[in-house]
Amino acid sequence: MTQEKGKIEKKWISFGILMLGAGTIYKLGFLKDAFYVPMQEFMGLSHTQIGTAMSIAGLISTFGFLASIYLTDRVSKKIMIPLSLISICVCGIALSTFPSYPVFLLIYCLLAVCADMLYWPTMLKTVRLLGNEDEQGRMFGIMEAGRGLMDTLVAFGALGIFSALGSTAAGLKMAILFYSVVPGVIGIVMYFLLEPDESPVENTAEKSSEKTVENANKRAWEGVVRALKNKNIWLVSFNVFFVYSVYCGLTYFIPFLEEAYALPAALVGVYGIINQYGLKMLGGPVGGFITDKVLHSATKYLRIAFVIVGVILVVFSLLPHQSMGIIPGMAITLCISACVYSMRAIFFAPMDEVRVPREITGSAMSMGSFIGYLPGAFMYAVYGGVLDKFDGLAGYRIVYIIMAVFAAGGFLLSSYILKTIKKAK
């Protein structure tokens, strides 16, 4: 009994530290979120240079997810997770020197490799393996909420340091170092907390290190091939794709509210904090609880949420916004965001429902990340292009209809996945 209790405690401690890592590993890569103007002023970067760095890093991330299909099941999480977090720390220390632009670009590419190729798929794999089938929704939901909370605390901590040092170049250097040290410390702690991946017992005749490496490589490639041949992994991955396509559209709620309702500057900040942080912390646990305790199925929850989001988006696109008050507009957009955040929190949980073998979890999560997060590489350009082509509210109405179409696609795919699960049972 004591041993079992110890295992449970260690599981949740490991989960908590993973959550801390997930909430800090992207802070340096998205330094612009809190320090856009100081980056321009003290690092001498233009809008184009910052945008180019983000685009190149995004491209590296896309191919990083692809490479991680092999790496995640080849290298133990005990090595991969600490390595990624400590590497982020080293990159951050280099960034704090305010390097030349070519070096700045190189650092941003390395940050993308560490976060998206090494850490993220491995973290998803570890979370899945920490929980049983009945805990998937809650664990992924709590992970998203905790990530949002950690994200907020670390961001305010860095802003506090920056302000305390007079909002100067020295303040920015110290804020970057703060963003660097936190994941570094978490990485060191994770090395001592995480257990190595379980691996099949090797044949006694295969004791040489060369043979062991050869067999490990062979098993990893077999895992990749099995993942690529598994229809259910493709189905779950494209369900993530539909959720993320809708999620990309949430970015345009703030400019819409400013244009349609002349949202005051003070309310823009309040709305942004609620939308970015508050709903992430709320939506994750709510989605996880309903998934595990009410519907007992992440796919059922996604199907229902797709319907709710799609219907609200269609109705919202048809409303006479010119004659409406600002409060209904804010309330409706926040409801849509809350639903989408709850979906985003648990959209990898169906991997257990469709019985993806646990020994290829790393390949499955990497593949799901590659396909699922792919809209981030082009949907912002699609939505932005629509808004540039169609002036005023007409462009936003088209964007909301496109988002509703993706929600409809997600509903149809979720229904098909449920039918597949039922047939398998």
Solvent accessible surface area in square Angstrom, and as a share of the most:
residue,aa,sasa,rsa
1,M,205,0.92
2,T,118,0.68
3,Q,148,0.66
4,E,95,0.43
5,K,124,0.53
6,G,35,0.34
7,K,129,0.54
8,I,86,0.44
9,E,90,0.40
10,K,79,0.34
11,K,38,0.16
12,W,96,0.34
13,I,93,0.47
14,S,5,0.04
15,F,4,0.02
16,G,19,0.18
17,I,29,0.15
18,L,0,0.00
19,M,39,0.17
20,L,58,0.29
21,G,0,0.00
22,A,2,0.02
23,G,4,0.04
24,T,2,0.01
25,I,2,0.01
26,Y,45,0.17
27,K,24,0.10
28,L,1,0.00
29,G,16,0.15
30,F,91,0.38
31,L,1,0.01
32,K,57,0.24
33,D,99,0.51
34,A,35,0.27
35,F,0,0.00
36,Y,69,0.26
37,V,97,0.56
38,P,18,0.12
39,M,1,0.00
40,Q,46,0.20
41,E,116,0.52
42,F,54,0.22
43,M,25,0.11
44,G,60,0.58
45,L,13,0.06
46,S,52,0.33
47,H,122,0.54
48,T,103,0.60
49,Q,54,0.24
50,I,4,0.02
51,G,35,0.34
52,T,52,0.30
53,A,1,0.01
54,M,39,0.17
55,S,77,0.50
56,I,60,0.30
57,A,13,0.10
58,G,34,0.33
59,L,108,0.54
60,I,57,0.29
61,S,16,0.10
62,T,22,0.13
63,F,121,0.50
64,G,4,0.04
65,F,13,0.05
66,L,77,0.38
67,A,46,0.36
68,S,0,0.00
69,I,9,0.05
70,Y,47,0.18
71,L,45,0.22
72,T,0,0.00
73,D,38,0.20
74,R,64,0.24
75,V,44,0.25
76,S,28,0.18
77,K,26,0.11
78,K,42,0.18
79,I,86,0.44
80,M,4,0.02
81,I,0,0.00
82,P,6,0.04
83,L,89,0.44
84,S,0,0.00
85,L,0,0.00
86,I,67,0.34
87,S,27,0.17
88,I,1,0.01
89,C,20,0.12
90,V,91,0.52
91,C,12,0.07
92,G,0,0.00
93,I,84,0.43
94,A,40,0.31
95,L,0,0.00
96,S,10,0.07
97,T,89,0.52
98,F,43,0.18
99,P,32,0.20
100,S,69,0.44
101,Y,49,0.19
102,P,97,0.61
103,V,67,0.38
104,F,2,0.01
105,L,39,0.19
106,L,102,0.51
107,I,7,0.04
108,Y,5,0.02
109,C,25,0.15
110,L,78,0.39
111,L,6,0.03
112,A,8,0.06
113,V,41,0.23
114,C,9,0.05
115,A,4,0.03
116,D,15,0.08
117,M,37,0.17
118,L,22,0.11
119,Y,0,0.00
120,W,15,0.05
121,P,0,0.00
122,T,0,0.00
123,M,1,0.00
124,L,6,0.03
125,K,11,0.05
126,T,2,0.01
127,V,0,0.00
128,R,5,0.02
129,L,62,0.31
130,L,41,0.20
131,G,2,0.02
132,N,84,0.43
133,E,85,0.38
134,D,103,0.53
135,E,30,0.13
136,Q,6,0.03
137,G,1,0.01
138,R,72,0.26
139,M,1,0.00
140,F,9,0.04
141,G,0,0.00
142,I,65,0.33
143,M,7,0.03
144,E,13,0.06
145,A,12,0.10
146,G,12,0.11
147,R,29,0.11
148,G,0,0.00
149,L,89,0.44
150,M,30,0.14
151,D,26,0.14
152,T,16,0.09
153,L,108,0.54
154,V,6,0.04
155,A,10,0.07
156,F,111,0.46
157,G,27,0.26
158,A,0,0.00
159,L,61,0.30
160,G,40,0.38
161,I,51,0.26
162,F,20,0.08
163,S,70,0.45
164,A,87,0.68
165,L,83,0.41
166,G,51,0.49
167,S,57,0.37
168,T,58,0.34
169,A,36,0.28
170,A,57,0.44
171,G,0,0.00
172,L,0,0.00
173,K,72,0.30
174,M,89,0.40
175,A,0,0.00
176,I,0,0.00
177,L,53,0.26
178,F,61,0.25
179,Y,4,0.02
180,S,0,0.00
181,V,78,0.45
182,V,28,0.16
183,P,1,0.00
184,G,5,0.05
185,V,82,0.47
186,I,12,0.06
187,G,0,0.00
188,I,95,0.48
189,V,59,0.34
190,M,1,0.00
191,Y,96,0.36
192,F,153,0.64
193,L,39,0.19
194,L,7,0.04
195,E,95,0.43
196,P,77,0.48
197,D,39,0.20
198,E,177,0.79
199,S,76,0.49
200,P,83,0.52
201,V,150,0.86
202,E,58,0.26
203,N,91,0.47
204,T,105,0.61
205,A,93,0.72
206,E,44,0.20
207,K,157,0.66
208,S,67,0.43
209,S,88,0.56
210,E,142,0.64
211,K,80,0.34
212,T,50,0.29
213,V,72,0.42
214,E,97,0.43
215,N,24,0.13
216,A,16,0.12
217,N,49,0.25
218,K,123,0.52
219,R,83,0.30
220,A,2,0.02
221,W,138,0.49
222,E,84,0.37
223,G,4,0.04
224,V,12,0.07
225,V,68,0.39
226,R,105,0.38
227,A,0,0.00
228,L,83,0.41
229,K,162,0.69
230,N,33,0.17
231,K,109,0.46
232,N,34,0.17
233,I,0,0.00
234,W,96,0.34
235,L,23,0.12
236,V,0,0.00
237,S,0,0.00
238,F,82,0.34
239,N,1,0.01
240,V,0,0.00
241,F,29,0.12
242,F,44,0.18
243,V,1,0.00
244,Y,28,0.11
245,S,0,0.00
246,V,3,0.01
247,Y,33,0.12
248,C,0,0.00
249,G,0,0.00
250,L,10,0.05
251,T,78,0.45
252,Y,28,0.11
253,F,0,0.00
254,I,48,0.24
255,P,49,0.31
256,F,3,0.01
257,L,0,0.00
258,E,81,0.36
259,E,94,0.42
260,A,21,0.16
261,Y,26,0.10
262,A,80,0.62
263,L,10,0.05
264,P,68,0.43
265,A,92,0.71
266,A,82,0.64
267,L,56,0.28
268,V,35,0.20
269,G,40,0.38
270,V,76,0.44
271,Y,0,0.00
272,G,18,0.17
273,I,92,0.47
274,I,69,0.35
275,N,15,0.08
276,Q,76,0.34
277,Y,44,0.17
278,G,29,0.28
279,L,16,0.08
280,K,7,0.03
281,M,56,0.25
282,L,105,0.52
283,G,4,0.04
284,G,0,0.00
285,P,53,0.33
286,V,65,0.37
287,G,0,0.00
288,G,0,0.00
289,F,112,0.47
290,I,51,0.26
291,T,4,0.02
292,D,15,0.08
293,K,104,0.44
294,V,88,0.51
295,L,45,0.22
296,H,138,0.62
297,S,9,0.06
298,A,4,0.03
299,T,0,0.00
300,K,85,0.36
301,Y,22,0.08
302,L,0,0.00
303,R,81,0.30
304,I,81,0.41
305,A,3,0.02
306,F,2,0.01
307,V,64,0.37
308,I,74,0.38
309,V,1,0.00
310,G,10,0.10
311,V,87,0.50
312,I,46,0.23
313,L,0,0.00
314,V,60,0.35
315,V,78,0.45
316,F,1,0.00
317,S,1,0.01
318,L,134,0.67
319,L,43,0.21
320,P,78,0.49
321,H,2,0.01
322,Q,139,0.62
323,S,94,0.60
324,M,44,0.20
325,G,41,0.39
326,I,44,0.22
327,I,121,0.61
328,P,60,0.38
329,G,0,0.00
330,M,19,0.09
331,A,48,0.37
332,I,44,0.22
333,T,0,0.00
334,L,32,0.16
335,C,71,0.42
336,I,0,0.00
337,S,0,0.00
338,A,27,0.21
339,C,30,0.18
340,V,1,0.00
341,Y,7,0.03
342,S,4,0.02
343,M,3,0.01
344,R,25,0.09
345,A,6,0.05
346,I,0,0.00
347,F,5,0.02
348,F,4,0.02
349,A,2,0.02
350,P,1,0.01
351,M,0,0.00
352,D,11,0.06
353,E,27,0.12
354,V,9,0.05
355,R,137,0.50
356,V,3,0.02
357,P,39,0.24
358,R,89,0.33
359,E,113,0.51
360,I,6,0.03
361,T,0,0.00
362,G,0,0.00
363,S,0,0.00
364,A,1,0.01
365,M,0,0.00
366,S,0,0.00
367,M,3,0.01
368,G,0,0.00
369,S,0,0.00
370,F,44,0.18
371,I,10,0.05
372,G,0,0.00
373,Y,30,0.12
374,L,54,0.27
375,P,0,0.00
376,G,30,0.29
377,A,68,0.53
378,F,80,0.33
379,M,5,0.02
380,Y,83,0.32
381,A,75,0.58
382,V,63,0.36
383,Y,0,0.00
384,G,21,0.20
385,G,38,0.37
386,V,23,0.13
387,L,33,0.17
388,D,121,0.63
389,K,158,0.67
390,F,81,0.34
391,D,121,0.63
392,G,34,0.33
393,L,27,0.14
394,A,51,0.40
395,G,0,0.00
396,Y,15,0.06
397,R,69,0.25
398,I,58,0.30
399,V,0,0.00
400,Y,1,0.00
401,I,71,0.36
402,I,42,0.21
403,M,0,0.00
404,A,10,0.08
405,V,95,0.54
406,F,38,0.16
407,A,1,0.00
408,A,54,0.42
409,G,17,0.17
410,G,0,0.00
411,F,72,0.30
412,L,121,0.60
413,L,27,0.14
414,S,0,0.00
415,S,28,0.18
416,Y,101,0.38
417,I,1,0.00
418,L,25,0.12
419,K,131,0.56
420,T,23,0.13
421,I,17,0.09
422,K,162,0.68
423,K,168,0.71
424,A,87,0.67
425,K,177,0.75
